[in-house]
Amino acid sequence: MRSALPTLLLLTACAPTLTVNAADTPPMNLGGAAPDVVILSVAGRCGVPCAAPRDNWAYLGSRGTVDRVAREFQAAGLRVQAANYASSPAERFVSARTRTEQRGYAALLADLDALRAAWPGPDAPRIVLLGHSQGVVWLHQLTRDRPDVPFAAQIDLDGICLGWKTDFGPLVHATDPFSPLSACEPMTVAGRRVNAKDVVWPNVARGIEVQSKRLPRRGAATGFAVNYLFEVEGNVRLDGTTRALTRFISPREDHSAVTYPASDAMTWVAGQLRALTLEWAAQAARGPAGTASP
């Protein structure tokens, strides 16, 4: 009997691409009224087998991760919009994995600038950043590139530098103000060397970090018993402190599993966001300069 492997490989090569699901969270609409919260999410490197960065795509919206974050704000009565990006320095490209147009870091920068212009002053929404893997690196670069922009919260899901320079070296040419190629290089923080992706900049009010498991363990709804990729360094401020930073190390979820909406990791993130909305409500009740609102 002739082997079916060649036929199987041919069929796989011609098989439909990954299904991209629409998020429930309304997309960012700069032509309308300002929402209370805008979530900017950047996904990471595509999963094996793939060719990065060509195959990268914005899976955090499709996977439901963005919706899980948005629901906590919506439950507090806040209006939420979101925009999702792929891990790439390019403004736009077509992912060979999904055969859909993707928007990268250049588009993220442009959108952020447009957001600030469209909704200035008291109408400005709170900006919440959500990144996974390489997406965490891009968002730390964003907060460094836009030091004048206040970010209400930064959610890091297992930030990883794997493949950073080999993926993006041929694509990155800009160096002002900071080259993205330096985003995974060490810098001096309070007398010690810290990877730039682990630095939470002063314009970020709240840092929420998740790291995946270090040791083999079963029990998670998704993922594998052995985790081959995980973050180990915790985030720090420029003064070396962990002020307004929290971290959760998932004992049973791998690098990918921490992003799923029902994961232990995202359940913990949701709890952090729930507490954050209560802080915002208390601040609003106190009014400006700490005075009580009428």
C-alpha positions in Angstrom: 0.0 0.0 0.0 1.4 3.4 -1.0 2.1 5.8 1.9 -0.5 8.6 2.3 2.1 10.9 3.8 2.8 12.9 0.6 -0.9 13.4 0.0 -1.4 14.4 3.6 1.4 17.0 3.4 0.0 18.4 0.2 -3.5 18.7 1.6 -2.1 20.4 4.7 -0.2 22.9 2.6 -3.5 23.8 0.8 -5.7 23.6 4.0 -7.6 26.7 5.1 -5.7 29.1 7.3 -6.4 29.7 10.9 -9.8 31.0 11.7 -9.8 34.6 12.8 -12.7 35.4 15.1 -14.2 38.9 15.6 -13.9 40.3 19.0 -17.0 41.3 20.9 -15.3 44.5 22.2 -16.1 47.4 19.8 -13.2 48.6 17.7 -11.6 51.9 18.3 -13.6 54.6 16.5 -11.9 58.0 16.5 -14.8 59.6 14.7 -17.3 59.0 17.5 -17.6 59.9 21.2 -14.7 59.1 23.4 -15.0 55.8 25.3 -13.9 55.5 29.0 -11.2 53.0 28.2 -9.2 52.0 25.1 -7.4 48.7 25.1 -4.4 48.5 22.8 -3.3 44.9 22.5 -0.2 43.4 20.7 0.1 39.7 20.2 3.4 37.7 20.1 5.4 35.5 17.8 3.3 33.0 15.8 3.2 29.5 17.2 5.1 26.5 15.7 5.1 25.6 12.9 5.3 29.1 11.4 7.7 31.5 9.8 8.0 34.7 11.9 7.5 37.6 11.4 5.8 36.8 8.1 3.1 34.6 9.8 2.5 36.8 12.9 -1.1 37.9 13.6 -3.2 39.7 16.2 -4.5 36.7 18.0 -5.4 38.3 21.3 -8.6 39.8 19.8 -9.5 36.5 18.1 -8.7 34.4 21.1 -11.0 36.4 23.4 -8.2 37.7 25.6 -9.1 41.3 24.9 -12.8 40.6 25.6 -11.9 39.1 29.0 -10.1 42.3 29.9 -12.8 44.5 28.5 -15.6 42.7 30.4 -14.1 43.9 33.7 -14.3 47.5 32.7 -17.8 47.0 31.2 -19.0 45.4 34.4 -18.0 48.7 36.1 -20.2 50.6 33.7 -17.4 51.8 31.5 -17.5 52.1 27.8 -14.6 50.2 26.1 -13.1 50.1 22.7 -10.1 48.2 21.5 -7.5 48.0 18.8 -5.3 44.9 18.1 -1.9 44.6 16.5 0.6 41.9 15.4 4.2 41.6 16.3 5.9 43.5 13.6 7.6 46.9 13.1 5.6 47.4 9.8 2.5 49.5 9.6 0.6 46.9 7.6 1.4 43.4 6.2 -0.5 40.3 5.2 0.0 37.3 7.5 0.7 34.2 5.5 -0.8 32.2 8.3 -4.2 33.8 8.3 -4.2 35.5 4.9 -5.5 38.6 6.5 -4.1 42.1 6.7 -2.3 42.8 10.0 -1.2 46.1 11.6 2.1 46.4 13.4 4.0 48.8 15.6 4.1 51.7 13.1 0.3 51.5 13.0 0.1 51.4 16.8 2.2 54.6 17.1 0.0 56.3 14.5 -3.2 55.2 16.2 -2.0 56.4 19.6 -1.1 59.8 18.3 -4.5 60.0 16.5 -6.3 58.9 19.6 -4.6 61.7 21.6 -5.5 64.3 19.0 -9.2 63.1 18.7 -9.9 62.9 22.4 -7.8 65.5 24.2 -7.9 66.9 27.7 -10.8 65.8 30.0 -12.3 63.7 27.2 -9.2 61.5 26.9 -10.0 57.8 27.6 -7.9 55.8 30.0 -5.4 53.7 27.9 -4.8 50.1 28.9 -2.1 48.0 27.2 -2.3 44.3 26.8 0.6 42.3 25.4 1.7 38.6 25.1 5.3 37.3 24.5 6.9 39.6 21.9 3.9 41.9 22.2 5.0 42.8 25.7 8.3 44.0 24.3 6.5 46.2 21.7 4.3 47.8 24.4 7.3 48.6 26.7 8.9 50.2 23.7 5.6 52.2 23.1 5.6 53.6 26.7 9.3 54.5 26.2 8.7 56.1 22.8 5.7 58.2 24.1 6.8 59.4 27.6 4.3 62.2 27.5 1.3 59.8 27.2 -0.2 58.5 30.4 -1.1 54.9 30.5 -3.6 53.7 33.1 -2.4 50.1 33.1 0.0 47.8 31.4 -0.8 44.0 31.3 2.2 41.8 30.5 1.5 38.2 29.6 4.8 36.3 29.7 7.0 38.8 27.9 9.7 37.1 25.8 12.5 38.3 23.6 12.9 35.1 21.6 13.8 35.8 18.0 13.7 39.6 18.5 16.7 40.7 16.5 16.7 37.9 14.0 13.0 38.5 13.3 13.1 42.3 13.1 16.7 43.3 12.4 16.2 43.5 8.6 12.9 45.4 9.1 13.9 48.1 11.6 15.6 51.3 10.3 14.2 54.0 12.6 16.4 55.0 15.5 14.6 58.0 17.0 14.0 58.3 19.8 14.9 54.7 20.7 15.5 51.9 18.2 13.1 49.0 18.7 16.2 46.7 18.3 17.3 47.9 21.7 14.0 46.9 23.3 15.5 43.5 24.4 18.9 44.9 25.5 19.9 45.4 29.2 20.0 48.8 30.8 21.1 50.1 34.2 18.3 50.5 36.7 19.1 51.5 40.3 22.7 50.1 39.9 21.8 46.8 38.3 21.3 45.5 34.8 17.7 44.9 33.7 16.3 43.9 30.4 14.6 47.0 28.8 11.4 44.9 28.3 11.1 44.5 32.1 11.2 48.3 32.9 7.9 49.9 33.6 8.2 53.6 32.7 7.0 56.5 34.8 4.0 57.2 32.5 2.5 53.8 33.4 0.3 54.1 36.5 -0.3 50.4 37.1 1.7 47.3 36.0 0.1 43.8 36.0 2.4 41.0 35.0 1.8 37.3 34.4 4.4 34.6 34.0 3.9 31.0 32.9 5.0 27.9 34.8 8.6 26.9 35.3 8.1 23.2 36.2 6.2 20.4 34.3 2.7 20.1 35.6 -0.6 18.9 34.1 -4.1 20.2 35.0 -4.5 23.3 32.8 -7.4 23.4 30.4 -5.1 24.3 27.5 -1.4 23.9 26.8 1.2 21.2 27.5 2.6 19.6 30.7 6.1 20.8 29.8 6.6 24.6 29.2 9.5 25.3 26.9 9.2 29.1 27.0 8.6 31.3 30.1 9.6 34.7 31.6 11.6 34.7 34.8 12.5 38.3 35.5 9.9 40.5 37.2 9.1 44.1 36.2 10.7 47.0 38.0 10.5 50.8 38.0 13.3 53.1 37.0 14.1 53.6 40.7 14.4 49.8 41.2 11.2 49.5 43.1 8.0 47.5 42.3 5.7 50.4 43.2 2.2 49.8 41.8 3.4 46.5 40.1 2.0 43.1 40.8 3.0 39.7 39.4 1.4 36.3 39.2 3.3 33.1 38.3 0.9 30.5 37.0 1.8 27.1 38.5 0.1 25.0 35.8 -0.2 27.0 32.6 2.3 27.2 29.8 3.4 30.2 27.7 0.3 30.1 25.4 -2.2 28.9 28.0 -1.9 32.0 30.1 -3.6 34.0 27.3 -6.9 32.1 27.2 -9.9 33.9 28.7 -10.8 31.2 31.3 -7.1 30.5 32.3 -5.9 30.9 35.9 -3.7 33.7 34.7 -6.5 35.7 33.1 -8.8 35.1 36.1 -6.1 36.7 38.2 -5.7 39.6 35.8 -9.5 40.1 35.9 -9.3 40.4 39.7 -6.6 42.9 39.4 -8.6 45.0 37.0 -11.7 44.7 39.2 -9.8 46.3 42.0 -8.4 48.9 39.7 -11.9 50.0 38.6 -12.8 50.4 42.3 -9.8 52.7 42.7 -10.9 54.7 39.7 -14.4 55.0 41.2 -13.0 56.2 44.5 -10.8 58.8 42.8 -13.8 60.1 40.9 -15.8 60.3 44.1 -13.1 62.3 45.8 -13.1 64.8 42.9 -10.1 67.0 41.8 -7.3 67.5 44.2 -8.7 64.9 46.6 -11.9 67.0 47.4 -15.2 65.3 47.7 -17.5 65.4 44.7 -20.9 67.1 45.3 
